[in-house]
Amino acid sequence: MTSRNTVPSFEVETTSAPISDADRERALEQPGFGTQFTDHMITIDWSEEQGWHAARVQPFGPLPILPGASALQYGQQGFEGIKAYRHADGSVWTFRPERNAARLRATAERFYLIAPDDALFVESLRSLVAVDHEWVPQPDGEKSLYLRPFIIGTEQFLGVRPSKTVTFGLIAGPSGIYVGGLGNPVNVWLSEEHVRATIGGTGEAKCGGNYAAGLGAHAEAKTNGCQQTLFLDAETRTYVEEFTSMNVLFVTSDGHLVTPDLSGTILHGITRASLLQIAAEDLGMTVEERRVSVTEWRERVADGSFSEVFACGTAAVITPIGTLKARNFDIPPARHTGGEVTQALKERLTGIQYGHIEDTRGWMVKLRD
């Protein structure tokens, strides 16, 4: 499928019923995650004949999608997660958006959909922030504006084939800490029955089906007093892959940062990739991307050679891992849970994102002065 990417002009329709200033301020003060949305959203249509067209900034509300659309009938959809950060001078920035755009295109390719190129992707972020900039929290704590781009197949056709029409959408809402935090380690349930992804499947794609497939395991985790689920490889049920919505990393006592390699079933986390680069270049650590078994986790926490274990992702940023619980055993927290390396990595990453540390790599992109 050919995308015919150009950056169309955005038609802007502002809402006649914005959320009150008082209600918005309350949402910004205690934002939570994914429970409050801004006043506007973006939609852009694509068709084989017209390419990208009908770019609109419009009031937040229902999407006009037909019951027979491929997104509803066959799950032909994908999404991303990215944040906007307000700096001390009032400007608004985002972090490595070209990586999110590339990952969305990779998801689109897996489902034979179309997704915007970098220029159109970033312009959509700018266009939404332009009208909803008051929703970007002040740079205190870990508050930000969470942006959710998505693509859906919209053609109504019950035959099994790719949709010939696509809608790209963008919604947003103020965000706090998704889960955990440096002083609040997350307990994790080991899923021994459910598998998240298989080789040749959709593990690398960021699509709703991958998350829906883990909901049963996540319910089991909550029953057992855990906030996240750890999934293992489908073939041997031996090796660590990723959590419900985060990548996993291990800090060794001799200065290595270890994480499962991208084997085709693990999401290419942008936070993960950034932390590996920061660890190697800024902290002088040795980075290892390789298989890690649950047995190795248990043995190396016991002997102290895994000194810190943490999870990372756009929503959570970095959060330490507490106890890994399984049906027949527990792995206690690492000796220095939330320790020096975890803290240093988080401070360096969020320092760049919020403008406290100079961005020497060109990772930050300005959305609004």
C-alpha positions in Angstrom: 0.0 0.0 0.0 1.3 3.5 -0.9 0.9 6.2 1.7 1.3 9.3 -0.5 2.4 11.2 2.5 2.0 15.0 2.4 1.2 17.3 5.2 -2.3 18.6 4.6 -3.6 21.8 6.1 -5.5 21.2 9.3 -9.1 22.5 9.5 -9.6 23.7 13.0 -13.0 23.6 14.8 -12.8 24.6 18.4 -15.3 23.2 20.9 -18.3 25.3 21.9 -18.4 23.6 25.3 -14.8 23.5 26.7 -14.2 21.9 30.1 -14.3 24.7 32.7 -11.0 26.3 33.9 -11.7 25.0 37.4 -12.3 21.4 36.3 -9.2 21.6 34.1 -7.0 22.8 36.9 -8.3 20.0 39.1 -7.3 17.5 36.4 -3.9 19.0 36.1 -3.3 19.0 39.8 -4.1 15.3 40.2 -4.0 13.9 36.6 -4.0 10.2 37.2 -3.6 8.4 33.8 -6.0 8.0 30.9 -9.1 9.2 32.8 -9.4 12.8 31.7 -9.1 14.0 28.1 -8.5 17.4 26.6 -11.1 19.4 24.7 -10.0 18.5 21.2 -8.7 15.6 19.1 -7.3 15.1 15.6 -8.5 12.9 12.8 -6.9 12.5 9.3 -8.4 10.2 6.7 -6.5 8.2 4.1 -7.8 6.4 1.0 -6.1 4.8 -2.0 -7.4 7.5 -4.3 -6.6 10.6 -2.2 -3.8 9.7 0.2 -3.9 11.6 3.5 -6.7 14.3 3.5 -9.4 15.9 5.6 -7.0 16.7 8.5 -9.1 18.1 11.3 -8.7 19.5 14.8 -12.1 19.1 16.2 -14.0 18.8 19.6 -13.3 15.6 21.5 -16.1 13.2 20.9 -17.3 10.0 19.2 -15.7 8.8 16.0 -18.0 8.1 13.0 -17.1 4.4 12.4 -19.4 1.9 10.7 -20.2 -1.4 12.5 -18.6 -3.4 9.6 -15.3 -1.5 9.7 -12.2 -3.7 9.6 -10.9 -2.3 12.9 -14.0 -3.6 14.7 -14.4 -6.9 12.8 -10.8 -8.0 12.3 -8.7 -5.8 14.7 -7.0 -3.9 11.9 -5.6 -1.1 14.2 -2.6 0.1 16.1 -1.6 2.9 18.5 1.3 4.7 20.1 2.0 6.5 23.4 4.1 9.7 23.6 4.2 12.7 26.0 4.5 16.4 25.8 6.5 18.2 28.5 6.3 21.8 29.6 9.7 23.4 30.3 10.4 26.1 32.8 10.1 28.9 30.2 6.6 27.7 29.3 7.5 26.0 26.0 6.2 22.6 25.2 8.4 19.7 23.9 8.1 16.1 23.0 10.6 13.2 23.2 11.9 11.4 20.1 8.7 11.5 18.1 10.3 10.1 15.0 10.8 6.8 16.9 7.1 6.7 17.7 6.2 7.5 14.1 8.5 4.7 12.9 7.1 2.2 15.4 3.5 3.1 14.3 4.5 2.5 10.7 6.0 -0.8 11.7 2.7 -1.8 13.4 0.8 -0.6 10.3 2.9 -2.7 8.0 2.2 -5.8 10.2 -1.5 -5.2 9.7 -1.3 -3.9 6.2 -2.4 -0.4 7.2 -1.1 3.0 6.5 0.5 5.4 9.0 1.8 8.9 8.7 5.4 9.8 8.0 7.5 11.7 10.5 6.4 15.1 9.2 2.7 14.5 9.4 3.0 12.7 12.7 4.8 15.6 14.4 2.5 18.2 12.8 -0.5 16.4 14.3 1.2 16.7 17.7 1.8 20.4 17.1 -1.7 21.0 15.9 -3.3 19.4 18.9 -1.0 21.1 21.4 -1.7 24.5 19.7 -5.4 24.4 20.7 -5.0 22.4 24.0 -1.7 23.8 25.3 -3.4 24.8 28.6 -3.8 21.1 29.3 0.0 20.6 29.4 0.8 20.5 33.2 3.4 22.7 34.8 6.8 21.1 35.1 6.5 19.9 38.7 6.7 16.3 39.8 6.3 13.9 36.9 3.3 15.4 35.2 3.0 15.6 31.4 0.4 15.6 28.6 0.0 12.0 27.4 -0.7 11.8 23.7 -2.3 8.7 22.1 -2.0 8.5 18.3 -3.8 5.6 16.7 -4.8 4.2 13.3 -7.9 2.2 12.4 -9.1 0.5 9.3 -12.5 2.1 8.5 -13.7 0.4 5.4 -16.9 -1.5 5.9 -16.4 -4.9 4.3 -16.7 -8.3 5.9 -14.4 -10.1 3.5 -11.0 -10.8 5.0 -8.7 -8.3 3.3 -7.0 -5.0 4.2 -9.1 -1.9 4.5 -8.9 0.5 1.7 -9.6 3.5 4.0 -7.8 4.4 7.2 -8.3 7.1 9.9 -5.4 8.4 11.9 -6.5 9.9 15.2 -4.8 11.7 18.1 -6.3 12.2 21.6 -4.6 13.4 24.7 -4.9 13.9 28.5 -2.9 15.1 31.5 -0.8 12.3 33.0 0.8 11.6 36.3 2.7 8.5 37.4 1.1 5.5 35.7 2.3 2.9 38.2 4.8 2.7 41.0 7.6 5.2 41.3 11.1 5.3 42.7 9.8 5.0 46.3 7.0 2.6 45.4 8.2 -0.7 43.9 5.7 -2.7 41.9 5.0 -6.3 42.7 4.8 -8.6 39.7 2.9 -11.8 39.0 4.6 -14.5 36.9 2.1 -15.7 34.3 2.8 -19.4 33.7 -0.3 -20.2 31.7 -0.9 -17.1 29.5 1.5 -16.2 26.6 1.6 -12.7 25.3 3.3 -13.2 22.0 4.9 -15.8 19.7 7.7 -15.7 17.1 6.1 -14.5 13.8 3.1 -13.1 15.6 2.3 -9.5 16.6 4.6 -9.2 19.6 6.6 -6.3 18.1 3.4 -4.5 17.0 1.8 -2.0 19.4 -1.8 -3.1 18.9 -4.9 -3.5 21.0 -4.9 -7.3 20.6 -1.6 -7.7 22.3 -2.9 -5.9 25.4 -6.3 -7.6 25.3 -4.5 -11.0 25.3 -2.9 -10.1 28.6 -6.0 -9.0 30.5 -6.8 -12.4 31.9 -3.3 -12.7 33.3 -3.5 -9.2 34.6 -6.7 -10.0 36.5 -4.9 -13.0 38.0 -2.0 -10.7 39.0 -4.4 -8.3 40.8 -6.0 -11.3 42.6 -2.5 -12.1 43.9 -1.7 -8.6 45.1 0.4 -7.6 42.1 0.3 -4.5 39.8 1.9 -6.0 36.7 2.3 -9.4 35.0 5.5 -10.9 33.8 5.2 -12.9 30.5 7.7 -15.6 29.5 8.7 -16.8 26.1 6.1 -19.0 24.4 8.4 -21.8 23.3 10.1 -22.8 26.6 8.2 -20.8 29.2 11.6 -20.1 30.7 12.9 -16.7 29.6 11.8 -13.3 30.7 10.1 -11.2 28.0 8.2 -8.2 29.3 5.6 -6.9 31.7 2.0 -6.0 31.0 3.0 -2.7 29.5 6.7 -2.2 30.3 10.2 -3.6 29.5 12.3 -5.1 32.2 16.0 -4.3 33.0 18.5 -5.7 35.5 21.5 -3.9 37.1 24.4 -6.1 38.1 26.7 -5.5 41.0 29.7 -5.1 38.6 28.1 -2.3 36.5 26.2 -4.1 33.7 22.7 -3.2 32.5 21.0 -6.3 31.2 17.7 -6.6 29.4 16.0 -9.2 27.2 17.0 -8.9 23.6 14.4 -7.9 20.9 13.7 -11.4 19.7 10.6 -10.6 17.7 8.1 -10.9 20.6 9.1 -7.9 22.6 7.9 -4.3 22.0 10.7 -2.0 20.8 10.4 0.4 23.8 11.6 3.9 23.1 12.3 4.5 26.8 14.2 1.2 26.9 16.4 2.2 23.9 17.0 5.6 25.4 18.0 4.2 28.8 20.4 1.7 27.2 22.1 4.6 25.3 22.3 6.8 28.4 23.7 3.9 30.5 26.5 3.2 28.0 27.4 6.7 27.0 26.7 8.8 30.2 27.1 6.3 33.0 29.8 4.1 31.5 27.9 0.9 32.0 28.2 -2.2 29.9 24.9 -3.0 28.2 23.9 -6.6 27.5 20.8 -7.5 25.4 20.3 -11.2 25.9 18.0 -13.9 27.2 17.4 -13.8 30.9 15.7 -16.8 32.6 13.6 -16.7 35.7 16.1 -19.1 37.3 18.9 -16.6 36.6 16.8 -13.8 38.1 16.1 -15.8 41.3 19.7 -17.0 41.7 21.3 -13.6 41.1 19.0 -11.7 43.4 19.8 -14.3 46.0 23.6 -13.9 45.7 23.4 -10.1 45.2 24.8 -10.0 41.7 21.5 -8.6 40.4 21.5 -5.5 42.6 18.6 -3.6 41.1 15.6 -4.6 38.9 13.3 -2.1 37.3 10.7 -1.6 34.6 10.4 1.1 32.0 8.0 2.6 29.5 6.6 5.9 28.3 3.7 5.9 30.7 5.6 4.7 33.8 9.1 6.1 32.8 11.0 4.0 35.4 9.7 2.1 38.4 11.5 -0.4 40.6 10.4 -4.0 40.8 9.5 -5.4 44.2 8.6 -9.1 44.7 8.1 -11.4 41.7 5.3 -13.8 42.8 4.7 -17.2 41.2 2.4 -20.1 42.2 5.2 -22.1 43.9 7.8 -19.5 44.7 8.6 -15.8 45.2 11.7 -13.8 44.2 12.2 -11.0 46.7 13.2 -7.5 45.7 16.8 -7.0 44.7 19.1 -5.8 47.5 19.2 -2.2 46.3 15.7 -1.8 44.9 15.2 1.7 43.6 18.9 2.2 44.1 21.7 4.3 42.7 21.6 3.2 39.1 17.8 3.2 38.8 17.8 6.7 40.2 20.6 8.0 38.0 19.0 6.7 34.9 15.6 8.2 35.7 17.1 11.6 36.7 19.1 11.7 33.5 16.2 10.7 31.3 13.5 13.0 32.9 16.1 15.8 33.2 16.4 15.8 29.4 12.6 15.5 28.9 11.8 18.4 31.2 14.7 20.6 30.0 16.8 20.4 33.2 19.6 18.7 31.5 21.0 19.7 28.1 19.8 17.6 25.2 23.0 16.8 23.4 21.5 14.1 21.2 18.7 16.1 19.6 16.0 13.9 21.2 13.7 16.7 22.1 11.4 18.4 19.5 9.6 21.7 20.3 5.8 21.7 19.8 5.1 25.2 21.0 7.0 28.2 22.1 
